[in-house]
Amino acid sequence: MYETFWKVLCHFHIYGQTTSWRNRGVKQMSWVSYLFNDLNDKNVPVTRLAPSTNEEIAEIISASTSSYTTESNEDIFKLDTVFESFHLQAKIIISDRALLAGILTLWLKRCVVPTLPHEVIVTNVVYPMILLAHEKLISPSDDGD
């Protein structure tokens, strides 16, 4: 479940940074178009997000953002722990569950809880959709009452 959460958040931030954020989120339909290619072309089958090449990723990230090194102990991470850029997640094929959670964010934002700003999806809707994609949400009949 957390692996799916990581994948969706990485792609959410990759997309947000490469297209510029809108009110701390991403535009709804363009987010879905990022996850699924050829949505607007009726003559071509819809395909999933393809993995990025090293060259494509190198174009997006600069040397200063290719990694982060802790300068002190940060929670459980010791001094000088190196974290690679989340942009490198784009090299990995996105899982079916991550795609499901990605499309569910649109459904939640547009149909279930339409909140301001109306045109963007913000990160706070991602985790509930990960739970739903993994069938971890508790229904009222499951609460023990």
Secondary structure as a PSIPRED ss2 file (coil, helix, strand):
# PSIPRED VFORMAT (PSIPRED V4.0)

   1 M C   1.000  0.000  0.000
   2 Y H   0.000  1.000  0.000
   3 E H   0.000  1.000  0.000
   4 T H   0.000  1.000  0.000
   5 F H   0.000  1.000  0.000
   6 W H   0.000  1.000  0.000
   7 K H   0.000  1.000  0.000
   8 V H   0.000  1.000  0.000
   9 L H   0.000  1.000  0.000
  10 C H   0.000  1.000  0.000
  11 H H   0.000  1.000  0.000
  12 F H   0.000  1.000  0.000
  13 H H   0.000  1.000  0.000
  14 I H   0.000  1.000  0.000
  15 Y H   0.000  1.000  0.000
  16 G H   0.000  1.000  0.000
  17 Q H   0.000  1.000  0.000
  18 T H   0.000  1.000  0.000
  19 T H   0.000  1.000  0.000
  20 S C   1.000  0.000  0.000
  21 W C   1.000  0.000  0.000
  22 R E   0.000  0.000  1.000
  23 N C   1.000  0.000  0.000
  24 R C   1.000  0.000  0.000
  25 G E   0.000  0.000  1.000
  26 V E   0.000  0.000  1.000
  27 K E   0.000  0.000  1.000
  28 Q H   0.000  1.000  0.000
  29 M H   0.000  1.000  0.000
  30 S H   0.000  1.000  0.000
  31 W H   0.000  1.000  0.000
  32 V H   0.000  1.000  0.000
  33 S H   0.000  1.000  0.000
  34 Y H   0.000  1.000  0.000
  35 L H   0.000  1.000  0.000
  36 F E   0.000  0.000  1.000
  37 N E   0.000  0.000  1.000
  38 D C   1.000  0.000  0.000
  39 L C   1.000  0.000  0.000
  40 N C   1.000  0.000  0.000
  41 D C   1.000  0.000  0.000
  42 K C   1.000  0.000  0.000
  43 N C   1.000  0.000  0.000
  44 V C   1.000  0.000  0.000
  45 P C   1.000  0.000  0.000
  46 V C   1.000  0.000  0.000
  47 T E   0.000  0.000  1.000
  48 R E   0.000  0.000  1.000
  49 L C   1.000  0.000  0.000
  50 A C   1.000  0.000  0.000
  51 P C   1.000  0.000  0.000
  52 S C   1.000  0.000  0.000
  53 T C   1.000  0.000  0.000
  54 N H   0.000  1.000  0.000
  55 E H   0.000  1.000  0.000
  56 E H   0.000  1.000  0.000
  57 I H   0.000  1.000  0.000
  58 A H   0.000  1.000  0.000
  59 E H   0.000  1.000  0.000
  60 I H   0.000  1.000  0.000
  61 I C   1.000  0.000  0.000
  62 S C   1.000  0.000  0.000
  63 A H   0.000  1.000  0.000
  64 S H   0.000  1.000  0.000
  65 T H   0.000  1.000  0.000
  66 S C   1.000  0.000  0.000
  67 S E   0.000  0.000  1.000
  68 Y E   0.000  0.000  1.000
  69 T E   0.000  0.000  1.000
  70 T C   1.000  0.000  0.000
  71 E C   1.000  0.000  0.000
  72 S C   1.000  0.000  0.000
  73 N C   1.000  0.000  0.000
  74 E E   0.000  0.000  1.000
  75 D C   1.000  0.000  0.000
  76 I C   1.000  0.000  0.000
  77 F E   0.000  0.000  1.000
  78 K C   1.000  0.000  0.000
  79 L C   1.000  0.000  0.000
  80 D C   1.000  0.000  0.000
  81 T C   1.000  0.000  0.000
  82 V E   0.000  0.000  1.000
  83 F E   0.000  0.000  1.000
  84 E E   0.000  0.000  1.000
  85 S C   1.000  0.000  0.000
  86 F H   0.000  1.000  0.000
  87 H H   0.000  1.000  0.000
  88 L H   0.000  1.000  0.000
  89 Q H   0.000  1.000  0.000
  90 A H   0.000  1.000  0.000
  91 K H   0.000  1.000  0.000
  92 I C   1.000  0.000  0.000
  93 I C   1.000  0.000  0.000
  94 I C   1.000  0.000  0.000
  95 S C   1.000  0.000  0.000
  96 D H   0.000  1.000  0.000
  97 R H   0.000  1.000  0.000
  98 A H   0.000  1.000  0.000
  99 L H   0.000  1.000  0.000
 100 L H   0.000  1.000  0.000
 101 A H   0.000  1.000  0.000
 102 G H   0.000  1.000  0.000
 103 I H   0.000  1.000  0.000
 104 L H   0.000  1.000  0.000
 105 T H   0.000  1.000  0.000
 106 L H   0.000  1.000  0.000
 107 W H   0.000  1.000  0.000
 108 L H   0.000  1.000  0.000
 109 K H   0.000  1.000  0.000
 110 R H   0.000  1.000  0.000
 111 C H   0.000  1.000  0.000
 112 V H   0.000  1.000  0.000
 113 V C   1.000  0.000  0.000
 114 P C   1.000  0.000  0.000
 115 T C   1.000  0.000  0.000
 116 L C   1.000  0.000  0.000
 117 P C   1.000  0.000  0.000
 118 H C   1.000  0.000  0.000
 119 E C   1.000  0.000  0.000
 120 V E   0.000  0.000  1.000
 121 I E   0.000  0.000  1.000
 122 V E   0.000  0.000  1.000
 123 T H   0.000  1.000  0.000
 124 N H   0.000  1.000  0.000
 125 V H   0.000  1.000  0.000
 126 V H   0.000  1.000  0.000
 127 Y H   0.000  1.000  0.000
 128 P H   0.000  1.000  0.000
 129 M H   0.000  1.000  0.000
 130 I H   0.000  1.000  0.000
 131 L H   0.000  1.000  0.000
 132 L H   0.000  1.000  0.000
 133 A H   0.000  1.000  0.000
 134 H C   1.000  0.000  0.000
 135 E C   1.000  0.000  0.000
 136 K C   1.000  0.000  0.000
 137 L C   1.000  0.000  0.000
 138 I C   1.000  0.000  0.000
 139 S C   1.000  0.000  0.000
 140 P H   0.000  1.000  0.000
 141 S H   0.000  1.000  0.000
 142 D H   0.000  1.000  0.000
 143 D C   1.000  0.000  0.000
 144 G C   1.000  0.000  0.000
 145 D C   1.000  0.000  0.000
